[in-house]
Amino acid sequence: MAKGTKRVHRIRKSLCDIPETPKANPSGSAFGAANKPKPTRGDEIRIPSPMTRLLYGDSDLRVEKASAASVTLTAPGKGFFVMKIEPRISASKLVEYCFARSTRRTAIIEDIIRPKNFLLDTRYNEIERAMMHFIETHGQDDSRLFQLDRALLSRQPATSHDEQRLLTAHDAIELCRTMSLAKLPTAAKLTGVSDSQPKFLLAGVSISVRPTNSVKIPQAGRREFGFGLIKPYLSKTLPLSTETSALHGALLHWYAEKCFGDAGEPRAELCFVVDVFAQKTFAAPGSFNQRRKLLAASCQEIADRWQSIRARLITDEEASRKRH
């Protein structure tokens, strides 16, 4: 038996004698949010043929389904793949892009346009939503994290890759549960943010920021509350440095200004990025003008390169399928 498999079995066995936590709300997910139906491969979604010709020319690839965000292409008997249509990027990838070399920048755009299959089933989004309740209680209640851990460890991995992903998720959850939140203001009200959040559009690129919690704190002599956002950062191989954490914080503060302006006065010192694997909490920097210029310039570059890279990927896919 492989070492990783023994570890999963050992963890599962250790959980057998632990009493069950209360079941999730049957009307929604484990975290109280309504379940959203996910499209399946059998869905019939039509798009106008002029759009198809505009996007794919005389390609022999068939559009199987499409949405505002992506389109799934198929070739008879040769599987399917997804292509993103409009420029978009996550906050973490945008910060990485800002400091990356040219070859890595191209690879980041390629991976967004055509996501790799093994990256589609990440558990980090689930962990972030479970951590929302942990942060909301100032680190006093880890029941949602515990519940998610049990659910993940009860699954049987189909491959060694699945097994490794479950082990990484377990490690992340354990680190979340032991994370110190001492840097968060104790007088602040930390509220969970809905998963349906406004996208941050910058230089034609839609940025997915995905904070989990808002921060509200009274301000002496003022009616308006001080406001900020909290975002967990989950990356085992790319811990935040002084500069990357500052750029994350600057982006989070900017997002609070643009998309949560009615909630209070956005303040940089109330915006926090929580690096789970590094066990560190970073506040956004008070000096952010140059960092915002860097973020905007990077988004402009992504927008300028998006369509040409996308066209090349489609051409490469067509050529590959014809050879096989």
Residue pairs with C-beta under 8 A, 6 or more apart in sequence:
1 9
2 160
2 163
4 160
4 163
4 164
4 167
5 163
7 167
8 153
8 157
8 163
8 166
8 167
11 153
11 170
12 153
12 154
15 149
15 150
15 153
18 150
21 143
21 146
21 147
21 150
22 143
24 30
24 31
24 32
24 147
25 32
27 34
28 34
28 35
29 35
29 129
30 130
30 144
30 147
30 148
30 151
31 129
31 130
31 132
31 133
31 144
33 129
33 194
33 195
39 45
39 65
39 67
41 64
41 65
41 72
41 80
43 65
44 65
45 65
45 66
45 67
47 63
47 66
47 71
52 63
55 71
55 85
56 63
56 73
56 314
59 73
59 314
59 318
60 75
60 318
60 322
61 73
61 74
61 75
61 314
61 317
61 318
61 321
62 73
62 74
62 75
62 76
63 71
63 72
63 73
64 72
64 73
64 74
64 80
65 71
65 72
66 72
68 85
68 86
69 84
69 85
69 86
69 88
70 82
70 83
70 84
70 85
71 82
71 83
71 85
72 80
72 81
72 82
72 83
73 80
73 81
73 82
73 83
73 314
73 317
74 80
75 321
78 321
78 324
81 114
81 317
82 114
82 115
83 113
83 114
83 310
83 313
83 314
84 112
84 113
84 114
84 115
84 310
86 206
87 204
87 205
87 206
87 299
87 302
87 303
87 306
88 112
88 199
88 205
88 206
88 207
88 208
89 97
89 108
89 112
89 205
89 206
89 207
89 208
89 299
89 302
90 207
90 208
90 210
91 207
91 208
91 209
91 210
91 231
91 248
91 251
91 252
92 233
92 235
92 248
93 108
93 112
94 207
94 251
94 295
94 298
94 299
95 244
95 247
95 248
95 251
96 104
96 108
96 238
96 244
97 105
97 108
97 298
97 302
98 247
98 294
98 295
98 298
99 243
99 244
100 108
105 301
106 305
106 309
109 302
109 305
109 306
109 309
110 309
110 313
111 119
113 306
113 309
113 310
113 313
114 313
118 161
121 165
122 165
123 152
123 165
123 166
123 168
123 169
123 172
124 169
124 172
124 234
125 210
126 148
126 169
127 145
127 148
127 169
127 172
127 173
127 176
127 232
127 234
128 210
128 212
128 232
128 234
129 195
129 212
130 144
130 145
130 147
130 148
130 173
130 176
131 144
131 145
131 176
131 212
131 232
131 274
131 276
132 144
132 192
132 193
132 212
132 213
133 141
133 143
133 144
133 192
134 141
134 142
134 144
134 145
134 176
134 177
134 179
135 181
135 184
135 190
135 192
135 212
135 213
135 230
135 232
135 274
136 190
136 191
136 192
136 213
138 181
138 184
138 186
138 190
139 179
139 180
139 181
142 176
142 177
145 173
145 176
145 177
146 177
148 173
149 170
149 173
149 174
152 166
152 169
152 170
152 173
153 166
153 170
155 166
157 163
157 165
157 166
168 236
171 236
172 234
172 236
172 276
172 277
175 276
175 277
175 279
176 232
176 276
178 279
179 274
179 276
179 279
180 279
180 281
181 274
181 281
182 281
183 272
183 281
183 283
184 190
184 215
184 230
184 272
184 281
185 215
185 217
185 270
187 217
187 218
188 215
188 216
188 217
188 270
189 215
189 216
189 217
190 213
190 214
190 215
190 230
191 213
191 214
191 216
192 212
192 213
193 211
193 212
193 213
193 214
193 229
197 209
197 210
197 211
197 259
198 259
199 206
199 207
199 208
200 206
200 207
200 208
200 209
200 254
200 255
200 258
200 259
201 207
202 295
202 296
202 299
203 296
203 297
203 299
203 300
203 302
203 303
204 299
204 300
204 303
205 299
205 302
205 303
207 251
207 255
207 299
209 229
209 231
209 251
209 252
209 255
210 231
211 229
211 230
211 231
211 252
211 255
212 230
212 231
212 232
213 229
213 230
214 227
214 228
214 229
214 230
214 260
214 263
215 226
215 227
215 228
215 229
215 230
215 270
215 271
215 272
216 225
216 226
216 227
216 263
216 264
217 225
217 226
217 270
218 225
218 226
219 225
219 226
219 265
222 265
224 264
224 265
225 263
225 264
225 265
226 264
226 265
226 267
226 270
227 256
227 260
227 263
227 264
227 265
227 266
227 267
227 270
228 252
228 253
228 256
228 266
228 267
228 268
228 269
228 270
228 271
228 272
228 284
229 252
229 253
229 255
229 256
229 260
229 270
229 271
229 272
230 271
230 272
230 273
230 274
231 248
231 252
231 272
231 273
231 274
232 273
232 274
232 276
233 240
233 248
233 273
233 274
233 275
233 276
234 276
234 277
235 275
235 277
236 277
239 275
239 277
239 278
240 248
240 273
240 275
240 278
240 280
240 282
245 273
245 275
245 280
245 282
246 282
246 284
246 285
246 291
247 291
247 294
247 295
248 273
248 282
249 268
249 271
249 272
249 273
249 282
249 283
249 284
249 285
250 268
250 284
250 285
250 288
250 291
250 292
250 295
251 291
251 295
252 271
252 272
252 273
252 284
253 266
253 267
253 268
253 271
253 284
253 288
254 288
254 292
254 295
256 263
256 266
256 271
257 266
260 266
268 283
268 284
268 285
268 286
268 288
269 283
269 284
269 286
270 283
271 283
271 284
272 281
272 282
272 283
272 284
273 281
273 282
273 284
274 280
274 281
274 282
275 281
275 282
285 291
